[in-house]
Amino acid sequence: MTEEREYDVVVVGSGGGALTGAFLAQRAGLTTVVVEKTALLGGTSAYSGGACWLPGSQVQQRAGISDSTAGARDYLAAVLEDADEAKVEAFLQHAPELVADLEADPAIDFEWLPFPEYYAAPGRVPFGRSIQPTNVKRGELPAAVGDLVRPPVERDRAGEGGRNTLSGGQSLIARLLDGFLRDGGTVLTELPVTGLVLDDDRVAGVAAMTPEGPVEIRARRGVLIAAGGFEGNAEERAAHGVPGDVAWTMAPAGTNTGEPIRAAVAIGAATDYRGIGWFCPGLEQPDGGGSFTLGFRSGLMVDSYGERYANEALPYDRFGREMAKAPERIPSWFVFDSREGGRLPAIAMPEGDPAAHLAAGTWVRADTLEELAGLIGVPAEALLATVERFNAFCESGVDEDFGRGEDEYDTFFAGGTGPNKALTACSEPPYVAARFVLSDLGTKGGLVTDVAGRVLREDGSPIPGLYASSNSTASVFGQQYPGPGAPLGSAMVFASLAVRDLLA
Ligand SMILES: Cc1cc2nc3c(=O)[nH]c(=O)nc-3n(C[C@H](O)[C@H](O)[C@H](O)COP(=O)(O)OP(=O)(O)OC[C@H]3O[C@@H](n4cnc5c(N)ncnc54)[C@H](O)[C@@H]3O)c2cc1C
């Protein structure tokens, strides 16, 4: 070890959970350092829409929507299958307190975000109960903040800087970082954490790697691991049975490969993996990457037999799980017509340039469906029959196979003019088929934690000094993705509960 530094709290990672913990700890008077592997802060959280599923808060009350903690409890009770009830209750109880605590600071401001929840279940709020940070202008932030926030995905992947208006996840990261730096917090970048430092059985810091050699950063009170999942690690994905591929994940390149989780496991932390992620259909890019896609307005998804297999308008995680069920669904082909001028009738982050897709073969175009089928290698007869059947559903307004358009989520993004807004015929040549893979917004299995965010051993006892949240932990929601903002909302709540425990 060539260097030693000491703080009250060491936070590993810099996504929404990590920075919530860092901000609250520093504001409460604990000297806090954020240790980030890359040169930029925010990880996948900075790419996100910044939706936070934090039910029952003052923000929903201000918006006058029918949200409440009790309603959210009913909703989760109906939706979750395998969750730890005590942790769910801790989440529900603390979410409103967290929002009040954050909004008490001039750096933080939220608003309601209309975005339907992902299950038709008791307790669901029409148009959803998610909140998001309000936009902030780069010019209103200290230059250091603007410089450190990872740009939006389409710009980051292209090697470009951020925009002048920071919205969604950009705003969340910028606002938390602004408050953290204002209060004297420390940020160390390009410092991958590789291990944990123990004093007897207590976690007393982290070991990290610099080009000059290893360093030890000591934590007088505790370490909070909130450093993403292991979505960027092919071996671990395979070991834990997570479908998809490192090439298709949405995590920024070189970020989330799971070493902080492994460091905790090495000192006895329990894990719960379940082989899952926050899934989504991924528009394949010419470079082999995936793009998170939601909100299909028209068109239909077919497998390698040329057949539909699910309601394309399903919430993205649920559609991703349908994709994962059979090998003939990866890749799938999304077939659409020319009614949007050759652009994908969906929201893809990023979509990419149609001409580049066509040149690379990730999209193919043809004047007839027969020709299109030949280009994508699916049986022409089957594709024709599938499209014909789909178009008949568009005319009648009833998707007899998969019920597309029956749920409020299905019609939220769709603008069709027929009897069913979510069903628009695929009938205007030329036709395009876009290749889709199974993408993810991160894995959601990992360290087992308790109601205070403490990392537990196999015997259920907490490891002194060690806390975790975000995708580094086994999700409080288990297998399910209840609504927009569930990853960030849960990450923020358990980071905040960890700080509360650190202060106790
Ligand atoms: C386009 C898009 C939109 C989305 N929209 C939403 C949304 O609106 N709401 C929502 O809740 N979720 C959304 N998500 C999902 C959500 O962004 C992620 O699941 C979540 O932010 C992950 O948070 P995290 O803190 O676990 O990881 P990240 O935000 O990825 O942060 C992890 C950080 O830890 C760092 N790190 C990793 N390993 C180490 C190490 N060894 N040492 C130090 N640092 C390390 C990484 O470099 C990274 O910066 C979206 C995702 C995408 C891609």
PDBQT file of the ligand as one rigid body, heavy atoms in Angstrom, charges set to zero:
ROOT
HETATM    1  C1  LIG A 601     -31.747   4.608 -20.848  1.00  0.00    +0.000 C 
HETATM    2  C2  LIG A 601     -32.040   4.158 -19.437  1.00  0.00    +0.000 A 
HETATM    3  C3  LIG A 601     -33.113   4.704 -18.762  1.00  0.00    +0.000 A 
HETATM    4  C4  LIG A 601     -33.379   4.293 -17.461  1.00  0.00    +0.000 A 
HETATM    5  N1  LIG A 601     -34.371   4.930 -16.783  1.00  0.00    +0.000 NA
HETATM    6  C5  LIG A 601     -34.560   4.643 -15.486  1.00  0.00    +0.000 A 
HETATM    7  C6  LIG A 601     -35.455   5.424 -14.718  1.00  0.00    +0.000 A 
HETATM    8  O1  LIG A 601     -36.043   6.402 -15.195  1.00  0.00    +0.000 OA
HETATM    9  N2  LIG A 601     -35.611   5.081 -13.397  1.00  0.00    +0.000 N 
HETATM   10  C7  LIG A 601     -34.924   4.049 -12.821  1.00  0.00    +0.000 A 
HETATM   11  O2  LIG A 601     -35.122   3.786 -11.643  1.00  0.00    +0.000 OA
HETATM   12  N3  LIG A 601     -34.060   3.319 -13.531  1.00  0.00    +0.000 NA
HETATM   13  C8  LIG A 601     -33.836   3.609 -14.827  1.00  0.00    +0.000 A 
HETATM   14  N4  LIG A 601     -32.891   2.919 -15.518  1.00  0.00    +0.000 N 
HETATM   15  C9  LIG A 601     -32.135   1.864 -14.808  1.00  0.00    +0.000 C 
HETATM   16  C10 LIG A 601     -31.187   2.462 -13.820  1.00  0.00    +0.000 C 
HETATM   17  O3  LIG A 601     -30.522   3.566 -14.410  1.00  0.00    +0.000 OA
HETATM   18  C11 LIG A 601     -30.116   1.493 -13.307  1.00  0.00    +0.000 C 
HETATM   19  O4  LIG A 601     -30.599   0.203 -13.084  1.00  0.00    +0.000 OA
HETATM   20  C12 LIG A 601     -29.587   2.024 -11.981  1.00  0.00    +0.000 C 
HETATM   21  O5  LIG A 601     -29.338   3.394 -12.130  1.00  0.00    +0.000 OA
HETATM   22  C13 LIG A 601     -28.335   1.367 -11.563  1.00  0.00    +0.000 C 
HETATM   23  O6  LIG A 601     -27.822   2.072 -10.439  1.00  0.00    +0.000 OA
HETATM   24  P1  LIG A 601     -26.488   1.589  -9.755  1.00  0.00    +0.000 P 
HETATM   25  O7  LIG A 601     -26.091   2.660  -8.809  1.00  0.00    +0.000 OA
HETATM   26  O8  LIG A 601     -26.649   0.220  -9.261  1.00  0.00    +0.000 OA
HETATM   27  O9  LIG A 601     -25.444   1.526 -10.955  1.00  0.00    +0.000 OA
HETATM   28  P2  LIG A 601     -24.856   2.696 -11.840  1.00  0.00    +0.000 P 
HETATM   29  O10 LIG A 601     -25.761   3.853 -11.921  1.00  0.00    +0.000 OA
HETATM   30  O11 LIG A 601     -24.404   2.075 -13.111  1.00  0.00    +0.000 OA
HETATM   31  O12 LIG A 601     -23.593   3.199 -11.029  1.00  0.00    +0.000 OA
HETATM   32  C14 LIG A 601     -22.554   2.323 -10.684  1.00  0.00    +0.000 C 
HETATM   33  C15 LIG A 601     -21.248   3.114 -10.638  1.00  0.00    +0.000 C 
HETATM   34  O13 LIG A 601     -20.314   2.346  -9.868  1.00  0.00    +0.000 OA
HETATM   35  C16 LIG A 601     -19.076   2.397 -10.516  1.00  0.00    +0.000 C 
HETATM   36  N5  LIG A 601     -18.292   1.215 -10.155  1.00  0.00    +0.000 N 
HETATM   37  C17 LIG A 601     -18.456  -0.044 -10.578  1.00  0.00    +0.000 A 
HETATM   38  N6  LIG A 601     -17.496  -0.840 -10.066  1.00  0.00    +0.000 NA
HETATM   39  C18 LIG A 601     -16.721  -0.047  -9.287  1.00  0.00    +0.000 A 
HETATM   40  C19 LIG A 601     -15.560  -0.282  -8.507  1.00  0.00    +0.000 A 
HETATM   41  N7  LIG A 601     -14.998  -1.478  -8.447  1.00  0.00    +0.000 N 
HETATM   42  N8  LIG A 601     -15.003   0.753  -7.851  1.00  0.00    +0.000 NA
HETATM   43  C20 LIG A 601     -15.552   1.997  -7.917  1.00  0.00    +0.000 A 
HETATM   44  N9  LIG A 601     -16.643   2.269  -8.658  1.00  0.00    +0.000 NA
HETATM   45  C21 LIG A 601     -17.227   1.261  -9.324  1.00  0.00    +0.000 A 
HETATM   46  C22 LIG A 601     -19.422   2.427 -11.993  1.00  0.00    +0.000 C 
HETATM   47  O14 LIG A 601     -18.337   2.893 -12.756  1.00  0.00    +0.000 OA
HETATM   48  C23 LIG A 601     -20.643   3.324 -12.014  1.00  0.00    +0.000 C 
HETATM   49  O15 LIG A 601     -20.293   4.667 -12.187  1.00  0.00    +0.000 OA
HETATM   50  C24 LIG A 601     -32.593   3.300 -16.823  1.00  0.00    +0.000 A 
HETATM   51  C25 LIG A 601     -31.522   2.753 -17.509  1.00  0.00    +0.000 A 
HETATM   52  C26 LIG A 601     -31.236   3.179 -18.794  1.00  0.00    +0.000 A 
HETATM   53  C27 LIG A 601     -30.058   2.607 -19.482  1.00  0.00    +0.000 C 
ENDROOT
TORSDOF 0
